[in-house]
């Protein structure tokens, strides 16, 4: 659904009127396309305390700044972070990026832990004030972290609606593929793993329309053969989605007792990527919620995810160095009136991701487990929300607008990438840094 307010503020009269009235002035975001695959401008890479090189007349504005603050071990060292970024904040291009690199706060050194944790508050606050479609992230690096794919994502138009996030990156789980000395070679080998026509094989549930269809299309763009799964009632839309991306349609009710067995039978070569996107809502305040509405949401959004994943892992359907991605929600983090069932199910996904990612049998096989947590995304569901509630949802974030299904899909694709083996147990909000929740 078109955001007419965003379009209006992009006009001269709209800018004048909204400025006079003190209304939000969101910037149209620069998203990935084949024509604009990269940010427009240089990327500055600095160490905390290091000044930016002087700009010559006519030089383009920097598109991004990567600031290495891993060496900050005392609160006094935070001044160096301020000194490096202070002169750059205003000069950064619209829709630019700030990525602060930090270290995981330890327990042995209290001063280091305090200083590194302070970076989180700094980043979240800067994201709320920097404006003009710019985003700010903190990437915490463990020793030996495999961070290339993470920085590639965050320093591209693909991360347009991700801001104020804290992402932890470690070494590649499970180690590199046997026989591949170089990490890039290992990633390439996994990209060419056995599947349909030598491609990686991905399965996306709830793929008939909306976010699921966008995820399926983005994974196909990145070279995967995608199995598009949805309920039999959505068979026509599902077939259209699968045909459009050159994928395969699979009509299965994910809550059916034999759902996992049918999925396994549909992918005899195994799965490289498993995306749990299917979900429903049955909104009512708890005092008015029937047991049937509670049970349906918990079963579709959480119970089926646990059951299907358990079976596919035990049966070896998820291949070594595979990727599992769940779909949580900002509601699972901050809660929402009338959504005790939905918020419970989505918070459960967060628990599922963190626990499964830490399981030794999963880590040993190099399988990563992560989740996206969408905020207000422009879909048919949000289009049905009453006008004033819809407008509040769009504006109550640092970017002042709703996200697109593509924004969620790009984040899933980053998690799913063969090079993202150092990213696991993470829950990344795709919400424009919503003012609700952490």
Secondary structure, DSSP 4 states (H G I P E B T S, - for coil): ---HHHHHHTSHHHHHHHHHHT---PPPP----SS--S-SS-EEEEETTPPPPPPPTTPPPPSEEEEE-TT--SGGGHHHHHHHHHTTTTTSPTT-EEEEEEE---SS-HHHHHHHHHHHHHHHHHHHHS-TT-EEEEEEE-TT---HHHHHHHTSGGGTT--SEEEEE-SPTT-SPTT--SHHHHHHHHHT-SSGGGS-EEEEES-SSHHHHHHHHHHHHTT-EEEEEE-GGGHHHHHHHHHHHT-EEEE--TTSTTHHHHHHHH-TT-EEEEEE---------GGG--HHHHHHHHIIIIIHHHHHHHHHHHTT-EEEEEEEEEEEEHHHHH--TT-HHHHHHHHHHHHHHHHHHH-HHHHHTT-EEEEEEE-SEESHHHHTS-HHHHHHHHHSBTTSS-EEHHHHHHHHHHHHSTT-TT--S-EEEESSSBSS--
